[in-house]
């Protein structure tokens, strides 16, 4: 114990005092000038001559390679901005949360820590050979879900292939560089890609970029690798990868949470019950007996024509006139007097509306199939069948083809029939399988609800009535979402788009896994 009568030695400093006050001056500074170093009566050097070796931890100068003493230990105060940002990031990722919230928030926080202009999170999807950008700050939101890289391609794919971080100052000059012109990545040439490591295999990649010519330091590289650990846990928890799912589950009817990735088309998030896109039953085309009502048929033609005119005008307003040129074909068909005359002729002869329209569709199909190798006529035959189905539903609704309101629609493709008929049920979102074509993408944009395409396995994992969360901001269909994910969507709906999603701090992992009923 020191023999000095220093009042500060009578009680230890409080934690707040230790943080707010700078470290005390070394004992050498308290000696009067001229006092020999080896004559100090007490303190770290007491009882030791000038040539005596210093014991470990006895207050050696930090510059001589010896560890500092307890008295000279430095407390990291709040004024160190990067450390504060790291601590805030760690506090954030320690909470259980929906994957969408992690993908929204983590890139922003990581970019602030590294002083980067861009931060991107890629997840490994498909058969484990494709990297998909799911979270980003610095690029347009349309990049999420659309920017895709095979493993081994580009600097990012190379980092995942080698399972090592890669840092370059001029990314465009790297032999493995692959740019996406729509992102204008040349603005941010300083590039650092780090793999997100899972148990025995990679789960994705974290990429940070910035302008200028100042390379990321070795400490930056080490820090970025450390920051990927919570992201790996979030990706595993969300069960994005196929091997984390129970392949033995029978189709539909389950309560297990499943996250299916897709390609975003119309951004937004929606929550609702799943409903499969339907068409009139084929047997109904010949099952209805009795005379058709010409008034109902004429009214159905008029409603369909007005709706098609409105769709065509909407496509022009949204700059989709060229992509939606096929709508002009529908307008020509419904305005064709011969098609209407043939339908009215058949109803006048005693056919029902369903029988008349079915006959018209079959006659067109036979004519098209009779001309071998003419894809235009074959496409037009399918379009006429699609239009006849829509007119049939408008004239004589089929309960088997009607959809519940406010549902998340799931199907292989979207057709004009769906915009004329299915849209009347006011769906909240649409998820289409990997068999959807370019027409479906255009029609989804015209429908204007949150939508994704290229969702593999939707029919294997979902059944009508299952609760689903459609996250078209990142490109996920979450079947049987957790309570936290449901709360996130509802909170955002109440507060408006700018409001951040809420995470309950006291929520545990078990509650996160529990699906919403």
Secondary structure, DSSP 8 states (H G I E B T S, - for coil): ------GGGGS---HHHHHHS-----HHHHS-TT--GGG-SSSTTTT--TTS---TTS---GGGTS---STT-----TT-HHHHHHHHHHHHHTS---HHHHHHHHHHHHHHHHT-SEEEEEEEETTTTEEEEEEEESS-GGGTTT-EEETTSHHHHHHHHHTS-EEES-GGGSTT----GGG-GGG--EEEEEEEE-SSSEEEEEEEEESSS----HHHHHHHHHHHHHHHHHHHHHT-SGGGS-TT--SS-----EEEE-EEEE--EEEEEEEE-----TTHHHH--S---HHHHHHHHHHHHHHHHHHHHHHHHTT-TTTTTHHHHHHHHHT-HHHHHHHHHHHHTT--HHHHHHHHHHHHHHHHHHSTT-HHHHHHHHHHHHHHHHHHHHHS--GGG---TTEEEEES---HHHHHTGGGG--SEEEE-TT--HHHHHHHHHH-SEEEE--TTHHHH--TT-EEEEETTTTEEEES-BHHHHHHHHHHHHH-TTS-----TT--HHHHHSB--
